[in-house]
Amino acid sequence: MQDPAITPELIIAHGINDTEYSEILKILLREPTFTELGIFSAMWNEHCSYKSSKLHLKKLPTTGPQVICGPGENAGIVDIGDGQALVFKMESHNHPSYIEPYQGAATGVGGILRDVFTMGARPVAAMNSLSFGDKDHPKTRQLVHGVVEGIGGYGNAFGVPTVGGELRFHPAYNGNCLVNAFAAGLADVDGIFYSAASGVGRPVVYLGAKTGRDGVGGATMASAEFDETIEEKRPTVQVGDPFTEKRLMEATLELMQTGAVVSIQDMGAAGLTCSAVEMGDKGGLGIRLDLERVPQREANMTAYEMMLSESQERMLMVLDPAHEDAARAVFDKWDLDFAIVGETIAEDRFLIVLNGEVKADLPLSTLASSAPEYDRPWIPTPQATPMQDLPQVDPIDALRILLESPNYSARNWVFDQYDSMVMADTVKGPGHSAGLIRVHGTQKHLAFTSDVTPRYVRANPVEGGKQAVAEAYRNLCAQGARPLASTDNLNFGNPEKPEIMGQFVGALDGIGQACIALDMPIVSGNVSLYNETDGQPILPTPTIGAVGLIDAEGTAILGHASEGDMAVLIGETKGHLGQSALAYEVFNREDGDAPTVDLQAEALHGQFIRNNSEWISACTDLSDGGLALAAFEMAAAAGVGVQLDSENTPELFGEDQARYLIACSFDTAEYLMTAASQAGVPIACVGRFSGKTVRMGRSEALLAELSAQHAGALANHFA
Amino acid sequence: MKAAVLVFPGSNCDRDLAVALREAGCDVEMVWHKQTELPSGVDMVGVPGGFSFGDYLRCGAIAARSPIVKALRSHVDRGGYAIGICNGFQVLTESGMLPGALLRNAGLKYICKSVPLHVATSDSVFTCGYESGSQITVPIAHHDGNYTAAPDTLAQLVAEDRVAFTYGDNPNGSDKDIAGVLSQNRRVLGMMPHPERASDSAHGGTDGARLFANLITELSVA
């Protein structure tokens, strides 16, 4: 088949602008071939090159004594003691999920799991952070069903427990849902594998599923805004096969035991192109691929298609030839393809040959390193005007509205569709401040959470960025866990708009400050830009995924409130209602500034919780919905009522930061009061867990009735 | 006592079952699906949960035709003991070692949660540690757990006291709330709920551990 001629239309269709094309001509000193144009478009799109974000990402803290591997590899790695490491990352699959919800979400899960096991880690926990449009928007229902089933369909079959996540609804996501998938895996510190190739003349091996035409141009699609032609993009979405992924994981982990793996890289966005270039570039080597040797699912595939296919469940590895037979035997056992498709070469070339014909011949290191990098113009987000007063509201009436809202109702209808218990180490599944698992065969526990409050970020990117990290920190501390590190999944609109870029820069500033102050370096992450439809951007949504450790000496906070327990509030209450859940859900208002985050107070209060974890029966952080929602949720989980003294709206529903609610016995409360005053931590007894009602001042309702409303709301709407 | 846990490609509760059996004091050997014989001296075979062969075609259908299941059938025909959990139950019905079939859940959604179960009979090595009629809590996690069988088969199961467990609050549409059934010789149990996920205090409940503990006590005596 004749390759098409390189025309201006073809160049534009590849998402390459004039300046970028001139750069290509400068590098090659000739016109690129069709395959080469495809390769450039795959390497230089926003999704793969981070060209708009790189400059600002460099400012994030990424190191610390706990960090074994920071950003730049397939996933980040932290030390969890005893020679064990935790490998984790969060990544978006927003555009594919909007176009084809089931497969888009499923392959998002598949991709992040591959990132983890490629490094030698067995996945042990997954989470996902989902943002959908208004619950009544005609598209929302189909997206929710498809995305949730896709996540479950892949993760459940693969066999990783989903232990946490978020689910939010806001009209800003009507045309652009967000699907951010997180996975974490366990590895031995001395059994970690990286992607840098080494050694000249070593075989490059293709592993896993066969290559088809699915997903050709997917990464380029993911880097463009949506418009009314979106349905035409369905063929760019890949199709997932969790059964193959499960076998690929088992086979890869077995293969790593044979000593055959020199380096390994999964094929994700831009498939064979990205993985081969990355392995070569990191190892300072060239790569030659003979494409006729690539296992193919379809006949007559062109070099262009094979280089850009995003078929799932594939890996590329550089093999130590001495172990070839053992390696082949592992893949035979699991009935997976194992094909030598090329070799490492000394020259700095990315040489693509199909049936003896050279289809692409590019300088590899330049291809990897010359991706454009933009310092896009940005304007700081203007200072938000203070919130106007809210009308008076009966606290129980307000609580009831929150409990029945899609944002704050119980999540069981979604979470029950995920296997949260496979591997039999789950201690707390989704629906808690954080998910908690045992490290298999040890007394250690790991806690996982993902957080962001997009309304805050829109009103005040810097404070909103800080808040996302601070809330993650609190959710881990509330389990008794020591926060270790985080991963960021930065979802924003079109970076070519200065006000969107301003949100990005501001949020990163806040995230960076908080990660330093709370010692939670960013060890991996992903940027998703161009989340706009017909020019309407999403709320800026920098999702923070974070992990915490409870070592063998530590104490996890696992209990529930008991009848007679005191309700003890840690932290200072000022009654901040700007951008609050109360304002949004009850009054349909999104005005005011985000709450200020005092990072010193966060660190101090978190440490206080951790130091006293053995005395605390139950603990939760205070976030959206403030004290009222937290107290209700703690009461509902325990099946014991709660009596709060206050009926003051800002005290009950204010969203001041650095706060926790604790349930403990009277004696413990007395002890904590003394300990807190010594530590300089604000503490107050705000009520009691008791009886069968939820009472706030003079306003009261039956707990059972509120719980039923809370539990049924989401299913009533979506089931 | 010695148990074999079968491993198919796509099994994902094989380790969990082995851990629960070992905790209860059993020797466990993992057996790959391509093997044609069980290890010698195996008293009981565990067919684990998961998505064997991706649940393609029908859940358990491909695994039911694998070499090791032929060996399992000989073991069962000789009067050997076996337990199939979740996907393992589906393998046992697909291979005809237990009656009935497991259809898609009535609500068409995957369900993972702890559910109340009634012990319908204590007359088996698996259930003799429970009081007949007592309620226990064990997690389910399946998309296709809707047990169905021909009316006369159901009548026969009831008449022969072969319903092992029933759901307290039927989550999936199963006929007669059936969550688990026994073979005619009462030595093969298939159940959708996962006792291995309720076998450790960290799981939040240990009702499932009693199944393994009693099984091992009974078989060790025998």
Interface residues (C-beta under 8 A of the other chain):
Chain A: E149 G152 G153 N156 A157 F158 G159 D241 P242 F243 T244 K246 R247 E250 W334 D335 N412 D416 Q417 Y418 D419 S420 M421 V422 M423 A424 D425 T426 V427 R438 A719
Chain B: P9 G10 N12 C13 R15 D16 V19 A20 G49 G50 F51 F53 G54 D55 Y56 G107 K109 Y110 I111 C112 K113 P139 A141 H143 H194 E196 R197 S199 D200 A202 H203 G204
